[in-house]
Amino acid sequence: MALIVGIDLGTTYTVISYIDSKSRAPQIIKNKNGNLSTPSVIGFTSPDSYVIGEDAKAMEEVGDVNTASFYKLHMGDHNYKISILGKDYTAMDLSSMFLKRLIEEAEETMGDEITKAVITVPAYFEDAAKNDTIAAGRAAGLDVMNIINEPTAACVAYGLRNDSSDKKILIYDLGGGTFDVTIANVSKDSINVIGTIGHHQLGGRDWDAAIADWLTERFQEETGIDASEDSEFAAENMIKAEIAKRQLTTASSADIFVDNGEKKCKIRLTRQEFEDMTSYQLGITINLINELFENIKLSWNDIDGAVFVGGSTKMPMVRNFIISKNIKILDGVNPDESVAIGAAIQANISTYCATLPGNATISSFAMEQKDLDLVQLPGAKTISDVIPHSLGMIVESADGHQFVNDIMIPRNTSREKAFETKRRQLRVSRKKEDNRLDIYLLQGESEEPINCTVAKKYSFYDIEYVTGGKTVLDITFLHTINGTIDVKAVQSETGVNLKCREEDIPADMSWVTKSPREVFGSPAKSEISGVLVMALDLSGSMAAMIQGVKAPDLPGGLAYQGLVVALDLAKSAMINFVDQFSDVKVKIGIIGFSDMCMVMCEPTDDKKIIMEAIGQLKVQLTGVGNDASPLQFMYDMMKPFVGEPFAYALVLTDGMWNSHACDCARRMQSDFKRMGFEVIGMGFGDADEEFLKDISTRTELANVDDITNLDSSLSSIARIMLD
């Protein structure tokens, strides 16, 4: 019978696990030498022949340059190549070759074919690295059922313990080349990841490098020889450093013999010296943990225990740091094996799902597991994970002066919520022969795209030409089940799902540091003239407090304990919206409404008057409920501008109006159309999207969204209006 396995494809060591068919317990598959883990090293004996594991590690330790290791650190970097015996290899190539040989050896050991696998990745891997991992597994001949974050896999393994108490645990995952920290709630039946953060270029190798650098300095002190430029000397010192690091796990000192071919000497390294010289590396992990705590609003006091993952957590300095925070270390989970065991559990749970009656289609792992008989794997729990990086796209800033990262799905959003699509409407001008739009997906937290990773580039094409050449595309972003990213678009006017293709990301993305006008040319905004009237809902519900947003810089703005009044968010968005009309000859009027309507200012191009009018908007200034429609007032204010090329009414509301007000507003829509005026209804809170479409002349722009997105929504609307 074919085996289904979990693979911890590690930077320095790889482990394979399976579920024993009789005991239903996870087991580690030993390699051909009888060891539970295999060095992630490839050694080439000829251009067409190679060995892996201990054989390749032995070649590396004697200085054979035809070896490759630590290639996992370059997964997703398509500019990385290593040349060995006249052939170039990418990190994905090397990973697939290693996996292929490892699986062949495991099949010989087990006497069974291995066909399917779940492969683990660092939680902080970006989209390209995850996709490379999937591709490597498939190139090795495996059906890669899924990829799972390493700390989450370890948490799955921990969940097998017969412990019914609820715990909030911290998974400290320090491997040979990567670091992740994850916090999860573990209960009798489920594992819910709360948040994760990491550094995919920090691991035990950095501790080795610190020792190797120290050895070079000490060697010069002892012999007077500067061997810092000797690559062979440096490579040998890295090997000796790793051995010394392992010795210092149990011993208070380690003697290291250093030799450059001319002179040799013995250098003693104490554990205290080692910990002092690597305090910076440990400090990086501490800072990341603190950043995660801040992001998910927790502290050390909320943690019930810590689970260690990765061989580098065996260093006493790591254990002592956790203990110093009064955190209990939860033993019983082997740091070297837990990730592979968790992956094997996940792989076999997924297998049962595939045989569910009716071949039901399931959209997420968490959903899959709810439908399973988990008695099949004693102690197995349902899992809910998070996404580690914010997902956004490159857009123009609200003022049109720069490109920014428009974050669609914030980091540490649960996978279930990340499956919910996030939408943005983009307005594009099309010539009859110009029917494509490029979208750049970003992973990262910075507002500046240059500081983020461009995960993917999509080109949408066959966009149908519409009258006037201006069309609206409804862009949808989502995370897939394995944490990779997807995107789709619908042309609003036609309702057609657009064709798209993924394209190579340009090597030169420096254009994102320029202004949109430099890239696309300067629009002739100075020729735009007309009127814009904005009406804001002032009913009692606008006094609601919104959690977790920055308070706008407004006179009288109420904000405390991370809360901000909904009205202040709306006023802040209105101010930013008005700023985008600074270069055009558009007069702006402001209305407040609820039980009655109040004109705060007639249409004017005096920015001071407009800002003062917005500042005077207050909750219940015009009553508590929603008995009045502002459209008649807006229509009357716009009538003097009949014939102007620009005439817009923008209604911002957060709730349901009474039936009389709704009927009046619906009747007014035809009057606006007849006069050539445009109406856009935008809602938040409990607003009725169908009603807003009824009163809008631009129904494709009428929508309801969270009020925290109002600023970005209005920015998009402004670009559409001025296009």
N, C-alpha and C positions, 0 to 999 in steps of 0.2 A: 504494500500500500504506500502511495506517495506521501511523503512528509511535508507538513506545512510548518515553517520555522519563523522565528524572530531573530533578526540579525542586528547586533550592536556594531555598526561599522565605525569603529573608533579611529581616532587620529593615530594612536600608537599601538593599540591592540584591538582585535575584533573577536567577538564571542557569538556563537550560534546556540539557540535554545529551541527545544521542541516540547510538546506535551505528550507524555507517555500514555499510550492508549489504554494501558491496564490501570495504572494508579491515578490517571488524570492529573498528575503532578508535573510541573515543568522540570526539565532536565537539560544540562549543558552537554552539547556534543563535543567530545574530545577530538583534537586534531590528530594527525597521523603519528605524532610523537607522544600522544597520550596527555597532552596539556589542554587545560580548559580554555585558554585564550591563545590567540595567534597574533604575533607581531604584524602590524599592517605595513609590511615592507615587501617590495618586489625586487628581485635580483635577476638581472639579465645575463645569461651565460652565452648567448649569441643573439643576433638580430631577431631570430624567430623562436627563441627558447628562453624560458624564465622559470624561476622558483619563487616561492613566497614563504612568509613566516620565519621560523627559526633559521632555515637555510639561508634566506635572504638577509636576515639580521646578522648572521655570522659573516657574510660577505661585507656588509656595511661596517662592522666593527673592526675589520682588518683594513679598512680604507678603500674598498673597491668602489670606484666612482660609477660603476654601472648598476647602481641601486637607486631606488626611489622610496622615500618615506615622507610623512607629513603632507602628502598631496591633498588630504582632506581639507586642509586650510585654504586651498585654492579652488574648491568646488564653487561653481558659479562664475569664476573669473575666466572669461573666454579669451583673455589676452595671455593667460599663463600657459606656457609650454616648456617641457623639459626634453632635451635631446640626449638620447642614449643609443650608442652604437649606430649612429647615422639615421635614427628615426625620431620623429617628434611625437610627444604624448601630452595630452591634456590631462587635467586632474580626473575628469570623467573617464577617459580612456584607462588610466591606471586603476581607478576604482573598479571598473567593470572587469579588467583582467584579473585583479586580485580576487574579486568575488567569484568569478568563474572557476578559478583553480581551487578556491576555498570550498566551494560547493561540491566540486568533484571529489575532493578529499573527504568531505563529510559524508558523501554518499557511499564511499568505499568503507568508511568506518561503521556506518549504520546498516549498510546492505539494503538501503531503500533509496528510491529516487526522491529528490527534493524539487518541487515544482513551483511552490508559492511561498511568498515571504512578506512580512512586514519589516521594513527597515527603519532604523531610528536615525534621527538627525538632531543636532543641537537645537534647542528651542529658539535660539536667536538667529538661526540660518535664515537668509533671505530667499525670495522666490526662486532666483536663478540657481542657487545652491540646492534647494529642494528638488527642483526639476532635474538637475544634473544627477542627483542621487537616484531618482526614479529611473532616469535613462540608463544609468550604470547598471542597475539591477536588471533591467530588461535586456540590455546588451549581454549580460552574463547568462541569459536564458531563463530568468525568473519571471513569473507573473507577480509583479509588485502590487500587492493588494492595497497597500497604503503605506504612508510614512507617518511616524509618530515621534513627538518630541521626546528626547532622552529623559529629562526629569519626569515627564508624565509617565513614561514607561516604568521608571524606577518606582514611581508612586503606585502604579498598578501592582508591581511585585510586592511592595510593602503591604498593599491591601489584602494580600493572601493571608496575612497573619490572623490568627483567631482572636481578634480584638474588636469588640462591638462598640467601644466608646468613640464618641465624636472628637476629632482632633483637628486643629489647624497646624499643619506641618510645613516646615521649610525644607526644600530639597536643595542641597548645596552640591552642585555638579561641577567638579573640577577634573577634567580629563587631561590628556597629554597636550592638547592644543586649543581647547575651547573651555569656556566657563559659562554656566547658566545657573540662575537661582530662580526657583519656582515656589510659590506658596499655594497650598491647596487645602480645602476642607475634606477630610476623610471620615466617612461615617460607616455604619454597618453595611450599607447597600450601595454607596456611591462615592465617587471621587470627583470633586468639583474644583478645578483649577481657578484660582482667583486672579493670579497675575504672574508674569514671568519677565525676566530681563537677562541680558547676558552680553558676552564679549567673545566673538568667534575667532579672535586672534590672541587669546590669553589662555595659557595652560601650563602644565608641568614643565614643558620645554622652556618656558621663560624662567623658571626657577633654575633649570639646568644651565641656561645661558648666563645667569648671574654668577653661578659657581665658576663656569668656564672663563668668564672675564676676570674674575678674582684670581683664578689660577695663573692667568697670563701676567697679571700685575705682580703676583708673588714670585713667579718664576723670574721675572726681570729683576726684582729686588734681590733674589738669591744668587743669580748668575750674571746679572748685568746684560743679559741678552733680551732685546725687544723682539718677541716672536708674534706680535699682534697682526702682522701681514702674512703669516705662514698659514695657509688654508688647511694643510694637512695637520698641523699642530692644533689648530682650532677644532677640527673635526674629532681628533682623538680626545681632546679635552672635554668635548660635549659628551662623549661616551663615558669617560671617567666621572664626569659631573653627575650623570644619571645614576651611576653605581653608588657614588658617595651619598647622594640624596636618599637613596633607598636604605643605605647603612644607617643614616642619621634618623631614620624612623624609629629605630630601637636603641641605637647607641648614642652616647653623648659626644662622640668625635669619630672622624674617619681620616685615615691616612691615605693620601693620594700621591702616586708616583708620576711625576711629570717629566717628559723626555722630548727634546726637540731634535734628537739625532746627534747633537754635539755634546750637550750636557744633560744631566738628569738630577732631579732632587726629590726629596720626600717633603710633602707639605701637609700639615695637619689642619683639618677644618673642624671646628667645634660646632655643635648644634646652635649655640647662641650666636656665633658669627654668621652661620647660615641664615638664621632667622632675621638677624639685623640687616643683612645685605638684600634680603628678599621681602622686607616689610612693605616696600613700595608695591610689589605685585599683590600681596595680600590686601593692601589698602585699596587697590582697584576693586577687588571683590566686595569689600566693605562698603565702598561708595555706591556700588551698583545695588547692593541690598537696601541701603538707605534710600536710594532713588526709587526703588520699587515700593518700599513702604510708603513713601510720600505719594506715589502715583495711585495706590489702591487704598490709601487712608488707613493704614495699619501701623503697628509698632512692634518692637521686640516683645512687649508685654502681652501681645495677642497670640504669640506662638507657643504651642504646647510641646513641640519637639522638633528635632532636625534629623533628616535622613541624608547620609553621605553617599555620593555617587562618584565614581571615577577613582582611579588609582592614586591621583595626587592628593585626595582627601586623607590619605594615610599619614600625611605629614603632621607631626604633633602640633605645629603652629596653627593649623586649621582647626583641629579639635579643641585646642585651648581657647581659640577665639570664640567659638560657639559656646563653650562652657562659661566663658567670662560674661556672657549675656544672660546667664542663668537659664539656659535652654538645655533640656534633656536630650541627649543623643540617643536616638531610637535604633538600637542594635537589632540584629537578626536579619538585616538586609545586606548581602555581600556587595560592596561597592563595585567590584569587578564584574559581577554577574547579573545584577538586578535589572539593568536596562534590557539585556537580551531576553531575560525571563519575562519582563513586562510585555515586550514585543511579541513573544511567542503566545502569551495569553491573548493579546489583542488579535493576533492572526487567527487563532482558533475560534475565538468568539465570532469573528467575521465569517468564518467558514460555516458555522451553524446558520447564520443569517442567510447565506446564499441558498440554503435548502429550506427556507421557510415555505409553508404551504402557499400556493398561488404565485410563487415567485414575486412577492411584493417588492416594490421599489422603495428603498429607504434612502433618505437624503443625508443622514449624518450618523456618525458612529454612536453618539449618545442615543439616538433614536433606535438604531439597530439593536443595541444591547437591552433596551427596555422590552423588546419582543422576544428575548431569549430565555430559555430555561437555564439560569446560571448555576444550577446544581451540577451541571455537566463539568464545571470547573470550580471546585470548592473554594469559596472565598472571593471569587471574581466579582467585580463591582461595575456598575455603569460609570461612564466617564464623561465629564464635560470639560473641554479644554478652552484655551483662549488663543487669540492671535497675538504674536509678540511685537509686531511692528504696525504702526499706523499706516493706513493705505490712503493715498490721495492721488491727485493728478495735477499737472502743470496748467495753471490758468493765469489770466491777467489779474492783477490786483484791482481792488475796488476803484482806485483812482486812475488805473490804466498806465501807471508809470513803471511797473515792474512785473515780472513773472513771480508767482508764489505757488506754494504747495497747498492745494485745497484738500484738506484731510476729510475723507469720506467715512472711514471706519477707524476710530481711535484704537491705539494699542491696548491690549488686555481687555478687548471686547470678547465676550464669550463666543465660541464657535457657532452656537445656535443663533445668536443675534447677528453674527457676521454673515450667516446664510441669508438673512433678510436683506433684500436688495436696497442699496442706497442710490438715490437718483440725483442727477444734475441736468438741467436743461441748458444746452449751448445753442446760441444763435449764430448762424453762419451765413455768409453771402456766397451764393453760387452763380457762376456763369454756366451757360448751358453745357459747355464742354469740361467744366471743372467740377467733378462730382465725388470728391473724396475729402475726408477729414482725418487727420492724425491725432491720436490720443496717447499721451505719455503717462504711464502709471508709476507712481512713486511709492517707495517704502522709506519711512523715516519720520522724525518728529519735528524737524526744522521747518520753519516757514519758507526758507530759502531753498529752492530746488537743487541748487548746486551742492548743498550739504546733505542731500538725500540720495538714495539709490534709485536709479531708473530701472524699475523691475521689468517693464515690458513696453513695447510700442505696438499699437494697433492702428491699422488703416481701415477706415470704413469707406466703402465705395458703392457705386451705383445709387448715389443719392438722387432721388427724382427732382428734376427742376420744377419749381413752383412759381406762380406769377410773382413778378417783382424780384425773383432770384434769391429771396430771403427765406430760409427754412429753419425750423427748430428741431434739434436732435435731443431725444431723451436718453441720456447715458446712464446705464446701470452697472454698478460694481458689486462684486461678490467674492467671497472666499469659498474655495471648493473644500470638499471633505478632508483632503490631506494638507490643507493650509496654503495651497497655491492660489493664484489669483486668476479671475476671469472677468470679462467685460462684454457688454452687448449694448446695442443702440437701436432705437426705434425713431423713424421720422414721424414727428407728431402729426403733420398734416395728412399723411397717407396711412399711418398706422402700420407701416411695413417694417419688419425686422431687417435691419441693414446687413448686408454681407460684410464680413471683415476678414482680414488676414493679419497674423502676427508678423511683424517685420523686425529685422535686425536693428538694435539700438545703435544710433550713430556713434562713432568713436569720439566725435567732437560735439559735446553738448554745451560748449561755452556760450552759446546764444542765450541761454537762460539767465545769464548775468546782465544782458543788455535790456534796454527798454523795449516793450512791444512795438513802439513806433519805429525804433531802429530796425527791428526784424521784419515788420509787416508794412512799414510805411506810415506816414502821418495822415490820419483821416481829416477830411475838411470839415471839422466840427464848427468852425467859425461861421459857416453858412447856415447852420441849423437855428431856427427861430420858432417861437410858439409859446405854448402854455402847458404847465403841469400842475395839477391840483391833487394834493394828498389828503386823505381823510383817515384819521386814526380812531379806533374804538377806545372809548374812555370808560366803559362800564366797570362795575365793581370787580369783575374777574381779573382785570388788568393789574390788580394789587397783589396777585399771586407771587409767591417767592419761588425763584428758580435756583436750584442747587448746582454748585460746581462750575460756575462761570465767573469770569472777571467782571467786576462792577464797571460800568461805563463811566467815563470821566464827564459827568454832567452835574451842573449845579443842583444841589438838593438830592442827588442820587442816593438811594438807600441801599446799603450793602453791609452785611455783617455775617460772620461765621460761614463764609463761602456762599452766602445767599444774595440774590439781587432781585429787585422788583421787576416783573415782566414789563411794565410800562417803560422803565428805564432802558431795558434792552431794545425795545421798539424805538424809543427816541434816539438812542445812539445809532441804530441802523438808519433811521431817517436822516440824521445829520451826515453820515458817511455817504448816503445816497445823494443828498443835495450837493455835496462837494464834487461829485462827478459831472455836474452841469456848470462848473465854473467857466469853462471855455466856450460856452454856447449862449445864444441870445434867447434863452427860455425863461419866462417869468413863472414863478412858483407861488402857489397859494396853499394855505394850511387850514384844515377843518378838524374840529374835534366833535365826536358824536356819541350818543348813547340813547337817553330818553328824548333828547333834543339835539339840534345841531348848532354849533357855534363856529363862526368864521374867525380864526385866529389872525389871519392876514390875507388880504386880497393878493392876487397874482402880482409879484414884484420881482425885480432882479437885484434888489438890495439884500445882500446876503445877511447883513446884520439883522434886518427886520425878520427875515425868514428864520434865523436861528433863535431869535427871541421868541417868536411865535411857537416854535417847537418846544422851547424851554418852558413855556407857560402851560403846556398840556399836562393835566393832572387827572388822576383817577377820580371819577364821579363829579368832575367839573360840570358835566352836562347831564347828570343823573346816574342812577344805579344800573338800570336795565338796558334793553336794546329795542326801544319803541320807535326810533326814528331812522329813516334812510337818508344818507348824506348825498345821494345821487342828484336830487333836484338842485341842491345848493351848488354842487360841483358843476352841473350843467349850466346854471346861470352865470357862474364865474367864468366859464369857458366861452360863452356865446360871443363876447366881443372879439374872439380870436378865430372866428369862422374863416376858413380859407388859408389859415397858417399851415405850413407843412408838418408841424409838430403840435399835437393836441392830445394829451393823455390825462386820464383820471385814474388814480391809484387808490384803492380801498384796502385798508389793513384792519382786519377784525379777528377776534379770538373766540367768538361764540355764536350762538344761534340768535337770530333776530326774531321778533314776534311776527305773526303771519301778515299783519297789515304792512309792516315795514318791508317784508320780503316781497309782497305783491307790488308795492310801489316801485321798488328797485327793479323788479323784472320788467315792469311796463316802461321804465325809463331807458332800458337798454336799446330799444328800437329808436328812441329819440337821439341817442348818442350816435348810432349808426347813420341815421339820416343826415346828421350834421357833419359826418366825417370825423367824429371824435372817437378815440379809443378808450375802452375801460378795461382795467385789469383788477380782478379781485384776488387778494392774497390773504390766506388764513393761517392761524396757528391755534393751539389749544383745542377747543371743541367746535371749531368752525366747520361748516358744511361745504365740502368741496363741490358737490353738485350744484348747490345754490350759487356759489361763486362763479361757476362756469355759466350758469343761467344769466347772470348780470354782466358778464364780460363779453366784450367784442373780440378779444384775443383769448379764446378759450384754451388754447394750447399753453398759455402762460399762467392761467388760473390754477392755483394749487393750495394745498394745506400741508404745512411742515412744522417741525418743532421750532419754537420761537428762538431758540439758540442758533438756528440756521438762517434767521431772517436777514442778517447782515449780508451773508454771502448770496442769498437769493435775490435781494435787492440789487446787489452789485451786478449779478447776471442780467437782471431786468434792465438796468441802466445801459449796459453794453448793447443789449438788443434794441433798446429805444434809439440809441445814438448811432447804430450801424447804418 
